[in-house]
């Protein structure tokens, strides 16, 4: 049981050390990246919906 407690303590200690190494983006960069992700997601969602519609139309035409 004691070994498990030491492993957990070591895990959280190393996790904390890794979080200190992270370079967090500034507000401007964060905003730009968020907008890029949202626009890409909307674009890809629309593209997939369009492809789905075309494929559905093609299948209905063949049948």
C-alpha positions in Angstrom: 0.0 0.0 0.0 2.8 2.4 0.9 4.5 1.8 -2.5 1.2 2.9 -4.3 1.1 6.1 -2.3 4.7 6.9 -3.2 3.9 6.3 -6.9 0.9 8.6 -6.8 3.0 11.3 -5.0 5.8 10.9 -7.6 3.2 11.1 -10.4 1.7 14.3 -9.2 5.1 15.8 -8.6 6.3 15.0 -12.1 3.0 16.2 -13.5 3.4 19.6 -11.7 6.9 19.8 -13.0 5.7 19.2 -16.6 3.0 21.9 -16.3 5.7 24.4 -15.3 7.5 23.7 -18.6 4.4 24.5 -20.7 4.5 27.7 -22.6 1.0 29.0 -22.6 -0.1 31.2 -25.6 -0.8 34.9 -25.2 -4.4 36.2 -25.6 -4.0 37.3 -29.2 -2.5 34.0 -30.3 -5.1 32.0 -28.4 -7.9 34.0 -30.0 -6.5 33.6 -33.5 -6.0 29.8 -33.0 -9.5 29.4 -31.6 -11.1 31.3 -34.5 -9.0 29.1 -37.0 -10.2 25.9 -35.3 -13.9 27.1 -35.3 -13.8 28.1 -39.0 -12.1 24.9 -40.0 -14.6 22.9 -38.1 -17.6 24.7 -39.7 -16.0 24.4 -43.2 -15.3 20.7 -42.8 -18.8 20.1 -41.3 -20.4 21.9 -44.4 -18.1 19.9 -46.8 -19.1 16.6 -45.2 -22.8 17.5 -45.3 -22.5 18.5 -48.9 -20.7 15.2 -49.8 -23.3 13.3 -47.9 -26.1 15.0 -49.8 -24.4 14.3 -53.2 -23.8 10.7 -52.3 -27.3 10.2 -51.1 -28.6 11.8 -54.3 -26.4 9.5 -56.4 -27.5 6.4 -54.5 -31.2 7.4 -54.9 -30.6 8.0 -58.6 -29.1 4.6 -59.1 -31.8 2.8 -57.2 
